[in-house]
């Protein structure tokens, strides 16, 4: 090992991660920070594959940098990480999963930034590979002073960060060894609570999180009750660090919308009734203690309703809400006196478990849900005289006071920010396309809960290319929803116009959205137009005779 104090010690807890381990270790010894400034402490936690031998190979090749400890299996990454911390010597310590890897400049960049800004914790941009999801909201830019309570940091509580080791040792931060899932959260949360300064770096990809092909990452293997137990421990530990109030709510919003909400998804349905009741009981205990009114209202309506049904012990209603959404998608919104309610089971049911406000949209954006509930039912043409009408029938996921719902042709492109949700809430002051055509609205038959909107829109004799979009007011905001065809066959192109023949066609763009295009079949010159106008009276007289 090097005799000088390294800048950073990288801790690698290892258990059966070949062949991913090789790429991980290569990404460490090839860091631009240089071997003389780096210490790698890898703990083999009783691997039964070739991981131990691979670690020894790297230790032999890099004897002044890589140190390996072999121990019996402990059942998780906490114990090997703690063992590594006991012998770490770097000014900073960094944790990396043994199936993940780092960007080549990661450590050099993070250490330099921490030294420049006095950071106790540095969070470098992480991306997922092989289909692994990693939330990206907090990596938009570099920020030298981030708060745990006013940022997206509570949704990035993995320990894959740079920590000042002086902070770690001052507060004796270690990983709870009896938590099979989430053992890095208590460590990370406490480090962020104790830190004088936290930095986020979004200017480079520092960390690549790999989803293994065998899905054997420990998080993917834990059962529901084990995850509930671990989340309960994490939240109680956090409550001991942060007093009740907005700051605690900011952290606990993550646990209600992520860990607890994940316990009551589609895979809740096949669980046995005893396990379902135990899960609801555990969620209820946490909700009773930590779900403040402000935190409850900040949850999106889907998670809020499910959490509150679990809190009430309403297993049957909760199961129906999950099953209905899995089969039919998000339920329609009921519009009423400027308010909007998600029509989950129990709404307006005299025997229902929850008050109306539980189902209400409270300041949340809903374009994704509206887009999911909007679908084209039919498209066609009608011609009357020299006018061609485009006729559309669209199902929209709203009911009640739907008088604002219209279909219009929009000639401007949707912003890229709307692509993910496939719709958008219009900014204040944005003007809608001109209102043209006739509209009828009727409740969706067979109890579907939506509204069937039919539009008959005249097409001008001009060259246009316009997207077919629905506009509807929901809870005080106007939403713009592109109409997607979802594989529905389009009508054949239609010719119309006597003086100047035109062609109208209904097309599907690469995003699956319906677009109407009209254009003259040929462009007449000015002299030709004048000649036609002069001849029309003579032609009409001959026809009359």
N, C-alpha and C positions, 0 to 999 in steps of 0.2 A: 504494500500500500504506500501511497505517497506520504512523505513526511510533512508536507505543508498542509494547512487546513484547506480542504476543497471548498469551492463556492457553493456547491449543491450536492446533496446526497439524494440519489434516486432510489426509492424503496420499491421492490418488486416482490409481491407475494405470489408464489407459484404453486399451482396444483394441476397437473395433467393438461397442459396447454400447448403441447406440440401439435402441429408444426408452427403455430402462431408465435410461440415463444422466440423462435429464431429471429423473426422479423422485429419483434420487440427489442431484443438485445442488440441487434444490429443498429436499430435506430438510436440506441443510447450511446454505443461506443463511437458512432460516427457523428455525434453532435459537434457543431462548430465551436462550442465553448472550449473544446479541447480536453484531452484525457487528464491533463495535469490539474484541471480545475473541477474534475468530476469524480464522484464516488458512487458506485453502484452496490447496493446491498440487496442481494436476492435471497429469499428464504424459501427453500423447497419444503412445502408442507406435506410431506409424505407422498409425493407423486408415485404413481405406479406405471407411468409410461416412460418415455425417454427424457422427460424434462430435467431430472436431476443430472443425468449425464451431459445434457446440453449446457446446463449451468456450469458444470465443472470444466467443460471445454472452453467456455468463455473466460472463466477464472484463470485457467492455465495460459490462455493467449494474452490476457490483459491483467497480469498479477498485481499491478499497482493501482488498478481501477476497480476491478470487479471482485467482490467478496461474497462467498456463498455459504449459507448455513443450511444444513439438512436437519429436519425434525420430523417427529411422527405427526400424522394428520390431525389437525385440530378441528376440522369441520367448517372452516371459513377463513376469510382473509384477515380477520381482526388480529388473531394471535401472531401470525407471521409478521404482520405490519408492526405490531408492538415490539416484537423481538428485534426487528431491524432498527426501530427508533432507539433502542437501548444502546446501540453501538454506532449510530450515525454521528458523523463529525462535521458535516458541512454547515456553512452559515445558513443555508436554506435546505429544506427537505421537500422533495417532490414525489408524489405517488403515481405509479403507472400500473394499469392492469396488465398482466402478463400475456394477454391475448390482444393487446392494443399496441400502438406505436406512436412515436412523436415525429413532428416535422423537424427537419435537419437543424434549423436555427432556433428551435423552441427554447431550450434552456438558456442560451446566450442572450436572447432577446428578453426573457422574463427576468433574469438576474440583473441585467443592465437597467431595466425599467424600475425594478424594486429598489436598486441602489440610488437611482436618480430621484425617485419620489418618496423614498422612505416607506415603502409598502410592506405591510406585514403579511398580506395575502395577495397573490396575483392570480387572476383567472384568465387563462389563455383560451382563445377560440377552439372549440371542440366540434368536430363533425362526425357523423356516423358513416360507417361503411358496411357493405354487404346487407343493406336493408335495415340497419339499426337507426332508430329515431333519436335525434338529439335536438332539443329545442334551441332555436337560433336567436331568439328575441334580444338577448343581452349582448350580442356580439356585433352590433351595428357600428361601433366606433371604439377607439381607445378612450378610457376614462380613468384618471389617476385617483379619483376619490369617489367611490361608490358606496352607497348605504345598503345594508342588508334589508332595510325596511322600506326603501323607496325605489327599488329597482326590481329586475327580474331574477336577482340572485337567489331568492328562496326556491326557484325552480331549477337551480343548478347546484345541488348540495353534495355532489360526489366529491371525493377527496382528491381528485385529479387536478390539483392546483399547487402552486408554489407557496410554501409556508415559511416564514422566518422561524428558524429553529429555536431562537431565544424565546419567542412567544410560546412555542410548544412546550418547552421545558419549564418556563416560568409558571405556567398554569397546569403542568403535568397532564397535558392532553394525551389521551390514549383512546384506543378503540374498545368498546364493550365486546368482550369475547363470547358472550352468550346470546348475541343477536345473529341469527342465520342470514337475515336480510337487512340491509340498510345500516350496517355497523359503522359506515363512514359518516353518516349524517350527524350523530351527536358530536363527533370530532370537528366536523366542518362548521356546524352551527356555532359551537362554542368558540372556535377560532375566530369566526367572523364577528361574534359579539364582543370578544376581547380585543380585537385588532384596533389599532389606532387609525390605520388607513388600509383600504382595500382597493385594488386596481383591477380593471378589466381591459384586456387587449383583444381587439377584433381585427387587427391589421394583417394577420398571418394565421395560417392553420397550424396551431400548436399541437393538437392532439387528435388522433384518429381512433375512434371507438369502434371496435369490430364486433359484429354479431356473428358468433360462431355458427358454422354450418350444421353442427349437431344440436344447436340451441341449448347447450349445457351450461351457459352462464347461470350462476346461482339464482339470480333474480327470476329467471324464467322457470325455475324448478320448484320454488317454494309454494306451498298450498295456501289456501285462503286464510285459515285460522293462524298459521304461522306469520303471515304478512300482517294480519290484524294485530297480533301480539307485538310484533316489532314496531309497528307504527304507534301503538299505544306507548311503548317505552320511549320512543323518540319524542313524542309530543310531551310527555311528562317531564323528560329531561329539559326540553326547550322551555317549558313553563317555569322551571326552576331558575332559568337564566334571564328571562324576559318577563317583566311584570305585565299584568293584564292591561289591555288597551290597544290602540291602533298599531303599535309596533308588533305586538304578539300576533294580532290579526293578520298583519302583512306576511308573517312567516307561516302561520297556520292555514292561510288560504291555499298554499301549496298542498298541504296534507289532506284537506277536504276535497280539493279538486283533482288530486292525483292519486295518492295512496288509498284513501278511503273510497273514493268514487270508483276506482278500479276493482274493488271488491264486489261491486254490485253492477257488473256489466253482464254481457250475454252468458258468460260461464257461471254466473250465479244460479241460473235456472236448473241445470242438471244436478246441483248439489242436493244432498239429502236434507229433509226438513229440519233435522236437529242442527245441522251445520248452518243452514240458512238463519235459523232463529238465533244461534250463537253469534253469527256475524252481525245481525241487526242489533242484538243486545250490546255488543262491543262498540259499534258505531254510535248507538244511543248514549252510552256512557261518555264518550268523547264529545258528542254534540251537546249534551247537557252541560258539560263543564266548560267547553271552549267555543262553541258556535254562538258568538254574539249576534245581536240583531244586525249590526253593520256588516259583519262577515257573511251572515246568511244572505243578505240582500245583494252582496257583491258577487255571489256565485251565479253562474249561468243557470238558466231555468231548468235545464235537463238534470244537472247534478244537484241543484237545490231540491227539486222534487224528490229525487231518489234518496238523498240524504235524509230529508225530513220524513219520508215514508218509513225508512229504516229506523229513524229515531222514535217514531210512533209504534214500532213493532208491527206495522201493517205489511206483513210478508206477502199476502195474497195480492194486494194492490201494487206492491213493488214488483212482484213477478209479472203481473199483467202489463205494467208500464214498460218493463224491459222487453217482454215478448212482443208487444204491439209495435214497439219502435224497431225491433230487429226485423219484423216481417214487413212493416209498411213504411218505415222511415219516420222522421220526426212528425209529430202530430200537428195538425193545422193550428193557427193562432185564431182565437176568438177576439174580434175587434169590437170594442164597446166603450162609447163615450170617451174616446181618445186614449183608452188603455188597451193593452193586448195581453191575453192569457193563453198559455200553452194548454191545449185540451188533453192533458194526461188524465188517466183514470182518477176519479174522485172529484174532479172539478164540478162544482154545482150539484154534487150528489148529496142529498140530505143526510145520508149516512157516511159521507166522506170523512176522511181522517184529517184533512188539512184545510185551512182557510183559503179564500181566494188569493190573497197576496202571495201565497206560496207558489202559485202558478203564473204570476205576473212577470212580464219583462220589466226589469228595473235597470234602465240605463245601459242595457247590453246591446251589442250589435248582433243582428240576426240574419245577415245576408245569406250565409251558408244554408241555414234551415229553410229560408224562403226559396232559395234556388233548388234545393232538394225536393221541395214540395210542388215545384212548377214543372209541368210537362205539356208538350204539344199533343193534342188529341186528333186534330185534323187541320189540313190546310188545302185551299182550293181557290178557284177563280169563279167570278160571276161577271157576265158582260151585259150591259144595258146600253143600247145605242153605241155611242163612240167612247163610252167609259168602261174601263175594266176595274173590277173590285177584287182585292185580295181578301179572302174570308178565312179567319183563324178561329179555332176553338182550343182554349188552353185551360188546363186545370191549375189553380193556384192554391197554395196551402194556407188560406185564410178564410174566415167565415164571419158572419155577423154583419157589421156595418162596412160593407165593401164598396160603397159608392165611389171611392176614389180610384178604384182599380181600373186601369185602361191599358190597352195595347197600342203602341205607337211605333212608327218607323223612325229609327235614329240613324243619322248619317255619320255621326262621329264614332270613333272606336272606343271601346271600353278601356279604361286605364289598366295597366298590367297589375296593379295592386288588387284588382277585382278578380283576377284569374283563379286564385286559390279557392275563394268562396264561391266563385262563379256568379257573383252578384255584388252589389255595393250599396251602401247608404249614401245618398247624394249629399254633398257638402251644402251648407246653408248658402243660398244665393244662386245655386245652379238652376238653370232654366231647363224645363222639359221640352222635348220636341213639340211642335204645334199639334194641338188636338184636332184630329181629322177622323171622320168616320162615325159609324154607329156601333153602339155597344149594348149587349144584354148580359145580365148576371143572374145566375140561378144556383141554389145550393147543389152540391154534388149529390147525385142519387146514391141509394144503397148505404146511406149513413157514413159516407167517406169523410165528411166533416169539412171538405174544402169548398171552393166555389168554382163553377164553370163559367168562364168568361169568353164570350163570342164577340168578335170584332169584324166589321165590314168596312174596309178602308179603300177609298178610291185611289187609283194610281194615276199620277199626272203623266201626260205625254212628254216625258223628258228623260234624260239619262240620269239614273240614280243607282246607288248601291247603299242599302240601308239594312241595319239589323232589326229584327223583330224583338221588341222588348216590352215587358210588363212593368208598369209603374204603380206602386201601391203605398198608401200611407199606413204606417204601423207605429203606434205609440208615439206620435208626434214627429216621426221622421219619414221621409220619402225614400223608398228603396227602388232600385233599378235592377231588373232581373232579365238577362238574356234568355230567350226561349230556345231551349235545346230540343232537338228532334228525337233523341233517344232511339234512333234506328227506324223511325216512322218513314215510310216511302213518301217522297215528295211528288206533287202534281207535275204533270208534263208542262213544259213551257207553253205559253199562250201568246198568240199574235192578236193585236187589235189596232184600231186606228185606220181611217179611210184616207185622209189627206196625206198623212205620213205614217205608214205602218210602223208599229212598235212591237217589241218582243218582251215579255215578262217571264222571269224564271225564279223558282224557289230553290235555293242552293243551301248546302250545309258546309260551313267553313271548317278549317282544321280543328277547331275547338268544339265542334258538334253543335254550333249555334245556327239558327235559321237566319238566312240573309235573302232579301228580295232585291233582284236586279232588273232594271228596265233600261232599254236603249232603243233608238230608232234602228230599223233594219238597214237603212241607208241614210246618209246625210244629204238632203237636197240643198242645192245652191240657192242663193237669194233670187236669181233670175228665174229658176225653175218654180220657186214658190209663187212669184208674181204671175208667171204664165198660167199656173194651175188656178189661181184666184180669178184670173180674167176669163178662163174657159168655163168655170163652174156654172155661171148663169146660163150660157148658151147650151150646156149639156143638160141642165135641168129643164129648159124649154122643150128640147127634143124629147125628153122622157115623157113630159106631160102630154105632148101631141100623140 
